[in-house]
């Protein structure tokens, strides 16, 4: 009886600790601030290298410098990442986004790999089940030997055995 009461008390203390820790973390960690590096990682450089702005390795790339300056200016103005990306789309078009927006035809880029993965996994599961439970077809057992062949086999076994 006494150990049951200790267990309940310990459980309540543990839950209270988690609740307090969770509330403390929510208050101590406000929403992360948008940085220019985060924005640059989500944008494709317009110089034609097909890399992100932060990954563009062209020396003296004017497009990279211009886009970095714009990103830093917008972050300094206090805009959030969605608004900043929207401003880049207005200036350069949707091709500036490193990942396609999940709307319209671009939605297939997000859904198709997942769908194909599910279909492929289902096919593998079905094949494995079929292999594991393969029915034995009639007539697959070896045919009985005729008496003459059986006698020959027994004679050879006597010679070697």
N, C-alpha and C positions, 0 to 999 in steps of 0.2 A: 504494500500500500504506500509506504513511504517513498520508495524508488519511483513509483508512478507519479507522485506529486513533484519530485525533483525533475523528472523528465519533462513534465508539463511546464514547470517554471523555466527550465533551460530553453525550451522551445519558444516560449513567449519572449524571453530575453534576446534570443537569436533573431527572431522576427523583428523585434523593436530595433535592434542594431542595424539590420538591413534597411529598415524603413528610414531610420535617421540618416544612414550613410547615403541612401538614394536621394533623399531630400537635400542633403548638404551638397551633393554633386550637381544637382540640378541648379542650385543657386550659385555655386562656385564657378561653374563652367557655362558662361553665356554662349550664345551662338558664335561659331568661329567667324573671325573677320576675314573678308575677302582680301586676297593678296594679288598683286599684279602677276606673280609667277603662276598662280592657279589659273588665272584668265588666259595667260599666254600658252599654257599647256592644253587648253581647249580650243585653240584657234590654229588654222592652217596658214602658214606664211604665204603671202601672195607673190613671192618671187618666182614661183614655179618649181620649187624643190620638193613639194608635197610632204613637207615635214611641219611639225608644230612650230609656232613662233619661238618657243623656248628651245626647240631642238634644231633650228635652222643653223647650218654650219657654214653658210656662205660668208666669207670675209667681206665686211663693208656692205652688207645687205641693207639697202635703203628701206625696203618694205618691212623688214624686221624691226629696224630702229623706229620707224613711224608707228607701227602697231604697238610696240612696247611703250612708247611715249603716250599714246592714246590710252592704253590700259592703266598706266600709272596715274594719268590725269583723272581718269574716271574713278579709280579707287580712292584717290585723294579727295575727290568730291563727295565720297561717302556712299556711292551707289553699290547696290548688291550685285552679285555675279550674274543673275538672270537679266537684270537691266543692262549691265555692261555688254553681255553677249548679244542682247537685242540691238544695242547701238552699233555693234560691229556688223551684224547682219544687215541693218539698214544701210550702212556705208558700203559694204563689200558684197552683200548677197549671202545666200545660205551656204555657198561653197566655202565660206571662211570657217565654218564650224568643223572641228576635227571629227566629231561624231554626228551622224545625221539625227535630226529631231525625230522622235517617235510619232510622226503623224503622216497621214496619207500613204503614198507608195513607200516611203522610207520605213514605215512600220514593218514591212516584210523583212527588212534587214535585221530587225530585232526579234521577230517572231519565227522566221523560217529556220534558223539554226536550232532553236529550242524544239520546234516541231519535228525537224528531221532527227534530232537526237532521241526524242521519245519514240518515233516510228522505228528507228534503228534498234533501240534497246528492246522494244516489243518484239521485233523480228528475231533477235538473238534469243530472247526468252522462249519464244514459241519453238524455235529450232532445237534448243536444248531439251525442252520438254518432249518434243517429238522423238529425239534421239534416245532419251532415257526410257521412254515408254513405247519403244518401237515394237509393234506386234510381230510375233514370229509367224512367218507365212507357212502354210502347210506345204510339206514337201521339201523343206529345207534340211531335214534330218538326213544323214547319209543313208543311201540305199543299202539294204542288206546284201552281203556278198553271196554269190552262188556257192554251193557246196564244194565245187572243184577248186575255186580260188581259195576258199577257206582252208582246204586241205594243203594246198601249196604253201600258204602262209605258216601253217603249223609245222610243216616239215622244215622250213627255213629257220624257224625259231628253235627247233630241236637241234639243228646243226650248229647254230651260234650260241646256244644257251647251255 
